Amino acid sequence: MPTPYLFFDGRCEEAIEFYKKALGAEVKMMMRYKESPEPPPPGMVAPGSDNKIMHSCLLIDRGEVRMPLGKTFFAKRFGMVADRFGVGWMIIVEA
C-alpha cells in the first residue's frame, strides 16, 4: 500500500492532533528528534527541536488501493487509493 510522507515544518504534533480529532486517526508510531538512534547532521535541525516529531505513522480512513504504485511514463512511481469515504487520492513520485 502506498504511504504518503508529509512535512509540517515544525507543526507535526499540531497536525497529528487535528487528524486524530477530525478523522479519527490512530498513531501507530511516533519518534521525536531526541529519540533518534542517530543524531541528525549538524545544521540539519533547528536548535530547540528535541521535542519536535521526527517521524510518525498514522492510520487514517482505512481505504483501498485502486492502482498499486508503479513506474509510468510521467513519474518514477504513480498509484491511486481511495479513503473510506470513496475520495480518490493520487500519489506521484517525481524524484
PDB file as gemmi writes it, atoms N, CA and C in Angstrom:
CRYST1    1.000    1.000    1.000  90.00  90.00  90.00 P 1                      
ATOM      1  N   MET A   1       0.848  -1.177   0.000  1.00  0.00           N  
ATOM      2  CA  MET A   1       0.000   0.000   0.000  1.00  0.00           C  
ATOM      3  C   MET A   1       0.888   1.233   0.000  1.00  0.00           C  
ATOM      4  N   PRO A   2       0.609   2.220  -0.828  1.00  0.00           N  
ATOM      5  CA  PRO A   2       1.394   3.448  -0.861  1.00  0.00           C  
ATOM      6  C   PRO A   2       1.311   4.176   0.475  1.00  0.00           C  
ATOM      7  N   THR A   3       2.412   4.785   0.855  1.00  0.00           N  
ATOM      8  CA  THR A   3       2.459   5.555   2.086  1.00  0.00           C  
ATOM      9  C   THR A   3       2.935   6.965   1.773  1.00  0.00           C  
ATOM     10  N   PRO A   4       2.051   7.948   1.866  1.00  0.00           N  
ATOM     11  CA  PRO A   4       2.499   9.324   1.641  1.00  0.00           C  
ATOM     12  C   PRO A   4       3.355   9.794   2.811  1.00  0.00           C  
ATOM     13  N   TYR A   5       4.333  10.620   2.533  1.00  0.00           N  
ATOM     14  CA  TYR A   5       5.214  11.174   3.569  1.00  0.00           C  
ATOM     15  C   TYR A   5       5.045  12.677   3.524  1.00  0.00           C  
ATOM     16  N   LEU A   6       4.526  13.245   4.590  1.00  0.00           N  
ATOM     17  CA  LEU A   6       4.218  14.669   4.636  1.00  0.00           C  
ATOM     18  C   LEU A   6       5.167  15.396   5.571  1.00  0.00           C  
ATOM     19  N   PHE A   7       5.420  16.666   5.288  1.00  0.00           N  
ATOM     20  CA  PHE A   7       6.265  17.516   6.121  1.00  0.00           C  
ATOM     21  C   PHE A   7       5.421  18.665   6.649  1.00  0.00           C  
ATOM     22  N   PHE A   8       5.595  19.011   7.926  1.00  0.00           N  
ATOM     23  CA  PHE A   8       4.773  20.041   8.554  1.00  0.00           C  
ATOM     24  C   PHE A   8       5.578  21.201   9.114  1.00  0.00           C  
ATOM     25  N   ASP A   9       6.837  21.321   8.772  1.00  0.00           N  
ATOM     26  CA  ASP A   9       7.677  22.463   9.134  1.00  0.00           C  
ATOM     27  C   ASP A   9       7.566  22.812  10.620  1.00  0.00           C  
ATOM     28  N   GLY A  10       7.778  21.817  11.478  1.00  0.00           N  
ATOM     29  CA  GLY A  10       7.769  22.039  12.916  1.00  0.00           C  
ATOM     30  C   GLY A  10       6.400  21.992  13.566  1.00  0.00           C  
ATOM     31  N   ARG A  11       5.344  21.733  12.791  1.00  0.00           N  
ATOM     32  CA  ARG A  11       3.973  21.727  13.329  1.00  0.00           C  
ATOM     33  C   ARG A  11       3.324  20.341  13.256  1.00  0.00           C  
ATOM     34  N   CYS A  12       4.147  19.319  13.232  1.00  0.00           N  
ATOM     35  CA  CYS A  12       3.647  17.953  13.084  1.00  0.00           C  
ATOM     36  C   CYS A  12       2.723  17.544  14.232  1.00  0.00           C  
ATOM     37  N   GLU A  13       3.091  17.891  15.451  1.00  0.00           N  
ATOM     38  CA  GLU A  13       2.253  17.499  16.587  1.00  0.00           C  
ATOM     39  C   GLU A  13       0.854  18.115  16.474  1.00  0.00           C  
ATOM     40  N   GLU A  14       0.800  19.368  16.055  1.00  0.00           N  
ATOM     41  CA  GLU A  14      -0.487  20.042  15.846  1.00  0.00           C  
ATOM     42  C   GLU A  14      -1.301  19.333  14.763  1.00  0.00           C  
ATOM     43  N   ALA A  15      -0.634  18.944  13.677  1.00  0.00           N  
ATOM     44  CA  ALA A  15      -1.314  18.243  12.583  1.00  0.00           C  
ATOM     45  C   ALA A  15      -1.840  16.889  13.050  1.00  0.00           C  
ATOM     46  N   ILE A  16      -1.036  16.161  13.811  1.00  0.00           N  
ATOM     47  CA  ILE A  16      -1.472  14.852  14.308  1.00  0.00           C  
ATOM     48  C   ILE A  16      -2.710  14.998  15.180  1.00  0.00           C  
ATOM     49  N   GLU A  17      -2.706  15.967  16.066  1.00  0.00           N  
ATOM     50  CA  GLU A  17      -3.866  16.179  16.936  1.00  0.00           C  
ATOM     51  C   GLU A  17      -5.113  16.515  16.113  1.00  0.00           C  
ATOM     52  N   PHE A  18      -4.931  17.312  15.070  1.00  0.00           N  
ATOM     53  CA  PHE A  18      -6.058  17.634  14.193  1.00  0.00           C  
ATOM     54  C   PHE A  18      -6.590  16.378  13.514  1.00  0.00           C  
ATOM     55  N   TYR A  19      -5.699  15.557  12.937  1.00  0.00           N  
ATOM     56  CA  TYR A  19      -6.134  14.346  12.244  1.00  0.00           C  
ATOM     57  C   TYR A  19      -6.792  13.353  13.199  1.00  0.00           C  
ATOM     58  N   LYS A  20      -6.321  13.304  14.429  1.00  0.00           N  
ATOM     59  CA  LYS A  20      -6.956  12.428  15.420  1.00  0.00           C  
ATOM     60  C   LYS A  20      -8.392  12.869  15.685  1.00  0.00           C  
ATOM     61  N   LYS A  21      -8.599  14.169  15.864  1.00  0.00           N  
ATOM     62  CA  LYS A  21      -9.940  14.680  16.154  1.00  0.00           C  
ATOM     63  C   LYS A  21     -10.844  14.667  14.926  1.00  0.00           C  
ATOM     64  N   ALA A  22     -10.323  15.135  13.796  1.00  0.00           N  
ATOM     65  CA  ALA A  22     -11.150  15.299  12.597  1.00  0.00           C  
ATOM     66  C   ALA A  22     -11.423  13.991  11.863  1.00  0.00           C  
ATOM     67  N   LEU A  23     -10.428  13.090  11.842  1.00  0.00           N  
ATOM     68  CA  LEU A  23     -10.565  11.879  11.035  1.00  0.00           C  
ATOM     69  C   LEU A  23     -10.491  10.586  11.835  1.00  0.00           C  
ATOM     70  N   GLY A  24     -10.311  10.710  13.133  1.00  0.00           N  
ATOM     71  CA  GLY A  24     -10.181   9.500  13.945  1.00  0.00           C  
ATOM     72  C   GLY A  24      -8.875   8.775  13.704  1.00  0.00           C  
ATOM     73  N   ALA A  25      -7.829   9.514  13.334  1.00  0.00           N  
ATOM     74  CA  ALA A  25      -6.532   8.899  13.053  1.00  0.00           C  
ATOM     75  C   ALA A  25      -5.980   8.210  14.287  1.00  0.00           C  
ATOM     76  N   GLU A  26      -5.291   7.120  14.059  1.00  0.00           N  
ATOM     77  CA  GLU A  26      -4.654   6.362  15.127  1.00  0.00           C  
ATOM     78  C   GLU A  26      -3.140   6.457  14.950  1.00  0.00           C  
ATOM     79  N   VAL A  27      -2.438   6.884  15.989  1.00  0.00           N  
ATOM     80  CA  VAL A  27      -0.982   6.989  15.933  1.00  0.00           C  
ATOM     81  C   VAL A  27      -0.400   5.589  16.112  1.00  0.00           C  
ATOM     82  N   LYS A  28       0.268   5.096  15.077  1.00  0.00           N  
ATOM     83  CA  LYS A  28       0.871   3.763  15.123  1.00  0.00           C  
ATOM     84  C   LYS A  28       2.317   3.824  15.615  1.00  0.00           C  
ATOM     85  N   MET A  29       3.004   4.944  15.338  1.00  0.00           N  
ATOM     86  CA  MET A  29       4.390   5.120  15.745  1.00  0.00           C  
ATOM     87  C   MET A  29       4.678   6.614  15.765  1.00  0.00           C  
ATOM     88  N   MET A  30       5.516   7.044  16.716  1.00  0.00           N  
ATOM     89  CA  MET A  30       5.931   8.439  16.758  1.00  0.00           C  
ATOM     90  C   MET A  30       7.315   8.507  17.383  1.00  0.00           C  
ATOM     91  N   MET A  31       8.218   9.237  16.733  1.00  0.00           N  
ATOM     92  CA  MET A  31       9.582   9.401  17.229  1.00  0.00           C  
ATOM     93  C   MET A  31       9.940  10.881  17.226  1.00  0.00           C  
ATOM     94  N   ARG A  32      10.396  11.354  18.350  1.00  0.00           N  
ATOM     95  CA  ARG A  32      10.872  12.733  18.461  1.00  0.00           C  
ATOM     96  C   ARG A  32      12.363  12.765  18.130  1.00  0.00           C  
ATOM     97  N   TYR A  33      12.861  13.947  17.769  1.00  0.00           N  
ATOM     98  CA  TYR A  33      14.274  14.070  17.415  1.00  0.00           C  
ATOM     99  C   TYR A  33      15.174  13.549  18.522  1.00  0.00           C  
ATOM    100  N   LYS A  34      14.825  13.801  19.787  1.00  0.00           N  
ATOM    101  CA  LYS A  34      15.664  13.352  20.901  1.00  0.00           C  
ATOM    102  C   LYS A  34      15.685  11.832  21.048  1.00  0.00           C  
ATOM    103  N   GLU A  35      14.759  11.132  20.395  1.00  0.00           N  
ATOM    104  CA  GLU A  35      14.682   9.675  20.474  1.00  0.00           C  
ATOM    105  C   GLU A  35      15.371   8.972  19.301  1.00  0.00           C  
ATOM    106  N   SER A  36      15.889   9.743  18.371  1.00  0.00           N  
ATOM    107  CA  SER A  36      16.520   9.171  17.180  1.00  0.00           C  
ATOM    108  C   SER A  36      17.752   8.345  17.564  1.00  0.00           C  
ATOM    109  N   PRO A  37      17.911   7.155  16.970  1.00  0.00           N  
ATOM    110  CA  PRO A  37      19.100   6.347  17.268  1.00  0.00           C  
ATOM    111  C   PRO A  37      20.388   6.982  16.733  1.00  0.00           C  
ATOM    112  N   GLU A  38      20.257   7.871  15.750  1.00  0.00           N  
ATOM    113  CA  GLU A  38      21.413   8.599  15.213  1.00  0.00           C  
ATOM    114  C   GLU A  38      21.103  10.080  15.221  1.00  0.00           C  
ATOM    115  N   PRO A  39      22.008  10.895  15.737  1.00  0.00           N  
ATOM    116  CA  PRO A  39      21.755  12.343  15.725  1.00  0.00           C  
ATOM    117  C   PRO A  39      21.791  12.876  14.295  1.00  0.00           C  
ATOM    118  N   PRO A  40      20.967  13.895  14.000  1.00  0.00           N  
ATOM    119  CA  PRO A  40      20.998  14.480  12.652  1.00  0.00           C  
ATOM    120  C   PRO A  40      22.316  15.201  12.415  1.00  0.00           C  
ATOM    121  N   PRO A  41      22.746  15.323  11.162  1.00  0.00           N  
ATOM    122  CA  PRO A  41      23.979  16.051  10.859  1.00  0.00           C  
ATOM    123  C   PRO A  41      23.881  17.497  11.357  1.00  0.00           C  
ATOM    124  N   PRO A  42      24.995  18.078  11.755  1.00  0.00           N  
ATOM    125  CA  PRO A  42      24.988  19.463  12.242  1.00  0.00           C  
ATOM    126  C   PRO A  42      24.345  20.412  11.233  1.00  0.00           C  
ATOM    127  N   GLY A  43      23.475  21.285  11.732  1.00  0.00           N  
ATOM    128  CA  GLY A  43      22.824  22.281  10.889  1.00  0.00           C  
ATOM    129  C   GLY A  43      21.568  21.804  10.185  1.00  0.00           C  
ATOM    130  N   MET A  44      21.226  20.514  10.294  1.00  0.00           N  
ATOM    131  CA  MET A  44      20.045  19.982   9.598  1.00  0.00           C  
ATOM    132  C   MET A  44      18.751  20.207  10.376  1.00  0.00           C  
ATOM    133  N   VAL A  45      18.849  20.378  11.686  1.00  0.00           N  
ATOM    134  CA  VAL A  45      17.677  20.552  12.531  1.00  0.00           C  
ATOM    135  C   VAL A  45      17.852  21.831  13.346  1.00  0.00           C  
ATOM    136  N   ALA A  46      16.805  22.620  13.420  1.00  0.00           N  
ATOM    137  CA  ALA A  46      16.868  23.888  14.162  1.00  0.00           C  
ATOM    138  C   ALA A  46      17.120  23.633  15.645  1.00  0.00           C  
ATOM    139  N   PRO A  47      17.913  24.507  16.289  1.00  0.00           N  
ATOM    140  CA  PRO A  47      18.129  24.367  17.734  1.00  0.00           C  
ATOM    141  C   PRO A  47      16.791  24.384  18.476  1.00  0.00           C  
ATOM    142  N   GLY A  48      16.700  23.592  19.546  1.00  0.00           N  
ATOM    143  CA  GLY A  48      15.474  23.526  20.323  1.00  0.00           C  
ATOM    144  C   GLY A  48      14.422  22.592  19.752  1.00  0.00           C  
ATOM    145  N   SER A  49      14.798  21.741  18.815  1.00  0.00           N  
ATOM    146  CA  SER A  49      13.839  20.836  18.169  1.00  0.00           C  
ATOM    147  C   SER A  49      13.780  19.455  18.805  1.00  0.00           C  
ATOM    148  N   ASP A  50      14.433  19.269  19.947  1.00  0.00           N  
ATOM    149  CA  ASP A  50      14.490  17.936  20.568  1.00  0.00           C  
ATOM    150  C   ASP A  50      13.120  17.300  20.765  1.00  0.00           C  
ATOM    151  N   ASN A  51      12.115  18.086  21.131  1.00  0.00           N  
ATOM    152  CA  ASN A  51      10.784  17.536  21.379  1.00  0.00           C  
ATOM    153  C   ASN A  51       9.883  17.560  20.151  1.00  0.00           C  
ATOM    154  N   LYS A  52      10.387  18.064  19.039  1.00  0.00           N  
ATOM    155  CA  LYS A  52       9.598  18.055  17.796  1.00  0.00           C  
ATOM    156  C   LYS A  52       9.549  16.632  17.248  1.00  0.00           C  
ATOM    157  N   ILE A  53       8.516  16.339  16.487  1.00  0.00           N  
ATOM    158  CA  ILE A  53       8.341  14.999  15.932  1.00  0.00           C  
ATOM    159  C   ILE A  53       9.167  14.843  14.659  1.00  0.00           C  
ATOM    160  N   MET A  54       9.966  13.801  14.649  1.00  0.00           N  
ATOM    161  CA  MET A  54      10.837  13.495  13.502  1.00  0.00           C  
ATOM    162  C   MET A  54      10.108  12.597  12.502  1.00  0.00           C  
ATOM    163  N   HIS A  55       9.491  11.535  13.006  1.00  0.00           N  
ATOM    164  CA  HIS A  55       8.742  10.578  12.183  1.00  0.00           C  
ATOM    165  C   HIS A  55       7.488  10.159  12.939  1.00  0.00           C  
ATOM    166  N   SER A  56       6.444   9.902  12.188  1.00  0.00           N  
ATOM    167  CA  SER A  56       5.217   9.395  12.773  1.00  0.00           C  
ATOM    168  C   SER A  56       4.488   8.583  11.716  1.00  0.00           C  
ATOM    169  N   CYS A  57       3.709   7.641  12.175  1.00  0.00           N  
ATOM    170  CA  CYS A  57       2.891   6.846  11.272  1.00  0.00           C  
ATOM    171  C   CYS A  57       1.463   6.882  11.796  1.00  0.00           C  
ATOM    172  N   LEU A  58       0.546   7.338  10.946  1.00  0.00           N  
ATOM    173  CA  LEU A  58      -0.863   7.419  11.312  1.00  0.00           C  
ATOM    174  C   LEU A  58      -1.676   6.491  10.426  1.00  0.00           C  
ATOM    175  N   LEU A  59      -2.672   5.868  11.013  1.00  0.00           N  
ATOM    176  CA  LEU A  59      -3.624   5.076  10.247  1.00  0.00           C  
ATOM    177  C   LEU A  59      -4.877   5.930  10.104  1.00  0.00           C  
ATOM    178  N   ILE A  60      -5.229   6.305   8.847  1.00  0.00           N  
ATOM    179  CA  ILE A  60      -6.358   7.190   8.577  1.00  0.00           C  
ATOM    180  C   ILE A  60      -7.249   6.569   7.504  1.00  0.00           C  
ATOM    181  N   ASP A  61      -8.506   6.507   7.705  1.00  0.00           N  
ATOM    182  CA  ASP A  61      -9.556   6.251   6.707  1.00  0.00           C  
ATOM    183  C   ASP A  61      -9.749   4.816   6.263  1.00  0.00           C  
ATOM    184  N   ARG A  62      -8.819   3.929   6.453  1.00  0.00           N  
ATOM    185  CA  ARG A  62      -8.975   2.511   6.101  1.00  0.00           C  
ATOM    186  C   ARG A  62      -9.616   2.341   4.719  1.00  0.00           C  
ATOM    187  N   GLY A  63      -8.887   2.747   3.706  1.00  0.00           N  
ATOM    188  CA  GLY A  63      -9.401   2.721   2.343  1.00  0.00           C  
ATOM    189  C   GLY A  63      -8.957   1.509   1.564  1.00  0.00           C  
ATOM    190  N   GLU A  64      -8.807   1.713   0.258  1.00  0.00           N  
ATOM    191  CA  GLU A  64      -8.418   0.618  -0.624  1.00  0.00           C  
ATOM    192  C   GLU A  64      -7.451   1.115  -1.689  1.00  0.00           C  
ATOM    193  N   VAL A  65      -6.569   0.233  -2.110  1.00  0.00           N  
ATOM    194  CA  VAL A  65      -5.652   0.533  -3.198  1.00  0.00           C  
ATOM    195  C   VAL A  65      -6.407   0.322  -4.499  1.00  0.00           C  
ATOM    196  N   ARG A  66      -6.422   1.349  -5.350  1.00  0.00           N  
ATOM    197  CA  ARG A  66      -7.100   1.223  -6.654  1.00  0.00           C  
ATOM    198  C   ARG A  66      -6.098   0.989  -7.775  1.00  0.00           C  
ATOM    199  N   MET A  67      -4.878   1.462  -7.567  1.00  0.00           N  
ATOM    200  CA  MET A  67      -3.802   1.213  -8.532  1.00  0.00           C  
ATOM    201  C   MET A  67      -2.499   1.194  -7.746  1.00  0.00           C  
ATOM    202  N   PRO A  68      -1.851   0.037  -7.622  1.00  0.00           N  
ATOM    203  CA  PRO A  68      -0.603  -0.042  -6.857  1.00  0.00           C  
ATOM    204  C   PRO A  68       0.469   0.878  -7.458  1.00  0.00           C  
ATOM    205  N   LEU A  69       1.401   1.319  -6.605  1.00  0.00           N  
ATOM    206  CA  LEU A  69       2.492   2.160  -7.099  1.00  0.00           C  
ATOM    207  C   LEU A  69       3.270   1.428  -8.179  1.00  0.00           C  
ATOM    208  N   GLY A  70       3.565   2.135  -9.251  1.00  0.00           N  
ATOM    209  CA  GLY A  70       4.336   1.554 -10.340  1.00  0.00           C  
ATOM    210  C   GLY A  70       4.933   2.637 -11.214  1.00  0.00           C  
ATOM    211  N   LYS A  71       5.922   2.268 -12.010  1.00  0.00           N  
ATOM    212  CA  LYS A  71       6.581   3.205 -12.917  1.00  0.00           C  
ATOM    213  C   LYS A  71       5.631   3.572 -14.055  1.00  0.00           C  
ATOM    214  N   THR A  72       5.640   4.862 -14.430  1.00  0.00           N  
ATOM    215  CA  THR A  72       4.840   5.329 -15.558  1.00  0.00           C  
ATOM    216  C   THR A  72       5.705   6.211 -16.441  1.00  0.00           C  
ATOM    217  N   PHE A  73       5.177   6.611 -17.579  1.00  0.00           N  
ATOM    218  CA  PHE A  73       5.940   7.481 -18.472  1.00  0.00           C  
ATOM    219  C   PHE A  73       6.085   8.891 -17.907  1.00  0.00           C  
ATOM    220  N   PHE A  74       5.254   9.271 -16.945  1.00  0.00           N  
ATOM    221  CA  PHE A  74       5.276  10.634 -16.412  1.00  0.00           C  
ATOM    222  C   PHE A  74       5.813  10.730 -14.984  1.00  0.00           C  
ATOM    223  N   ALA A  75       6.122   9.616 -14.347  1.00  0.00           N  
ATOM    224  CA  ALA A  75       6.632   9.655 -12.973  1.00  0.00           C  
ATOM    225  C   ALA A  75       7.406   8.385 -12.662  1.00  0.00           C  
ATOM    226  N   LYS A  76       8.322   8.483 -11.696  1.00  0.00           N  
ATOM    227  CA  LYS A  76       9.048   7.285 -11.268  1.00  0.00           C  
ATOM    228  C   LYS A  76       8.096   6.280 -10.632  1.00  0.00           C  
ATOM    229  N   ARG A  77       7.117   6.792  -9.917  1.00  0.00           N  
ATOM    230  CA  ARG A  77       6.081   5.947  -9.321  1.00  0.00           C  
ATOM    231  C   ARG A  77       4.761   6.711  -9.324  1.00  0.00           C  
ATOM    232  N   PHE A  78       3.681   5.998  -9.573  1.00  0.00           N  
ATOM    233  CA  PHE A  78       2.346   6.579  -9.541  1.00  0.00           C  
ATOM    234  C   PHE A  78       1.387   5.521  -9.024  1.00  0.00           C  
ATOM    235  N   GLY A  79       0.440   5.924  -8.184  1.00  0.00           N  
ATOM    236  CA  GLY A  79      -0.560   4.995  -7.686  1.00  0.00           C  
ATOM    237  C   GLY A  79      -1.803   5.741  -7.252  1.00  0.00           C  
ATOM    238  N   MET A  80      -2.879   4.997  -7.036  1.00  0.00           N  
ATOM    239  CA  MET A  80      -4.135   5.613  -6.606  1.00  0.00           C  
ATOM    240  C   MET A  80      -4.736   4.799  -5.468  1.00  0.00           C  
ATOM    241  N   VAL A  81      -5.301   5.515  -4.495  1.00  0.00           N  
ATOM    242  CA  VAL A  81      -6.014   4.897  -3.391  1.00  0.00           C  
ATOM    243  C   VAL A  81      -7.336   5.638  -3.191  1.00  0.00           C  
ATOM    244  N   ALA A  82      -8.235   5.037  -2.451  1.00  0.00           N  
ATOM    245  CA  ALA A  82      -9.487   5.699  -2.070  1.00  0.00           C  
ATOM    246  C   ALA A  82      -9.605   5.583  -0.564  1.00  0.00           C  
ATOM    247  N   ASP A  83     -10.007   6.681   0.087  1.00  0.00           N  
ATOM    248  CA  ASP A  83     -10.204   6.620   1.527  1.00  0.00           C  
ATOM    249  C   ASP A  83     -11.558   5.993   1.841  1.00  0.00           C  
ATOM    250  N   ARG A  84     -11.877   5.882   3.117  1.00  0.00           N  
ATOM    251  CA  ARG A  84     -13.114   5.194   3.498  1.00  0.00           C  
ATOM    252  C   ARG A  84     -14.379   5.907   3.046  1.00  0.00           C  
ATOM    253  N   PHE A  85     -14.237   7.161   2.566  1.00  0.00           N  
ATOM    254  CA  PHE A  85     -15.379   7.910   2.059  1.00  0.00           C  
ATOM    255  C   PHE A  85     -15.486   7.823   0.544  1.00  0.00           C  
ATOM    256  N   GLY A  86     -14.590   7.076  -0.077  1.00  0.00           N  
ATOM    257  CA  GLY A  86     -14.591   6.943  -1.523  1.00  0.00           C  
ATOM    258  C   GLY A  86     -13.852   8.043  -2.249  1.00  0.00           C  
ATOM    259  N   VAL A  87     -13.196   8.927  -1.499  1.00  0.00           N  
ATOM    260  CA  VAL A  87     -12.437  10.022  -2.112  1.00  0.00           C  
ATOM    261  C   VAL A  87     -11.126   9.455  -2.643  1.00  0.00           C  
ATOM    262  N   GLY A  88     -10.873   9.713  -3.926  1.00  0.00           N  
ATOM    263  CA  GLY A  88      -9.654   9.222  -4.557  1.00  0.00           C  
ATOM    264  C   GLY A  88      -8.442  10.087  -4.265  1.00  0.00           C  
ATOM    265  N   TRP A  89      -7.313   9.449  -4.024  1.00  0.00           N  
ATOM    266  CA  TRP A  89      -6.036  10.129  -3.804  1.00  0.00           C  
ATOM    267  C   TRP A  89      -5.043   9.582  -4.825  1.00  0.00           C  
ATOM    268  N   MET A  90      -4.259  10.462  -5.419  1.00  0.00           N  
ATOM    269  CA  MET A  90      -3.211  10.045  -6.353  1.00  0.00           C  
ATOM    270  C   MET A  90      -1.864  10.344  -5.714  1.00  0.00           C  
ATOM    271  N   ILE A  91      -0.946   9.400  -5.823  1.00  0.00           N  
ATOM    272  CA  ILE A  91       0.395   9.573  -5.288  1.00  0.00           C  
ATOM    273  C   ILE A  91       1.359   9.545  -6.459  1.00  0.00           C  
ATOM    274  N   ILE A  92       2.152  10.612  -6.562  1.00  0.00           N  
ATOM    275  CA  ILE A  92       3.138  10.726  -7.639  1.00  0.00           C  
ATOM    276  C   ILE A  92       4.515  10.915  -7.028  1.00  0.00           C  
ATOM    277  N   VAL A  93       5.468  10.091  -7.445  1.00  0.00           N  
ATOM    278  CA  VAL A  93       6.861  10.234  -7.018  1.00  0.00           C  
ATOM    279  C   VAL A  93       7.638  10.700  -8.235  1.00  0.00           C  
ATOM    280  N   GLU A  94       8.121  11.941  -8.155  1.00  0.00           N  
ATOM    281  CA  GLU A  94       8.806  12.520  -9.312  1.00  0.00           C  
ATOM    282  C   GLU A  94      10.321  12.421  -9.235  1.00  0.00           C  
ATOM    283  N   ALA A  95      10.859  12.397  -8.021  1.00  0.00           N  
ATOM    284  CA  ALA A  95      12.322  12.413  -7.890  1.00  0.00           C  
ATOM    285  C   ALA A  95      12.862  11.038  -7.611  1.00  0.00           C  
TER     286      ALA A  95                                                      
END                                                                             
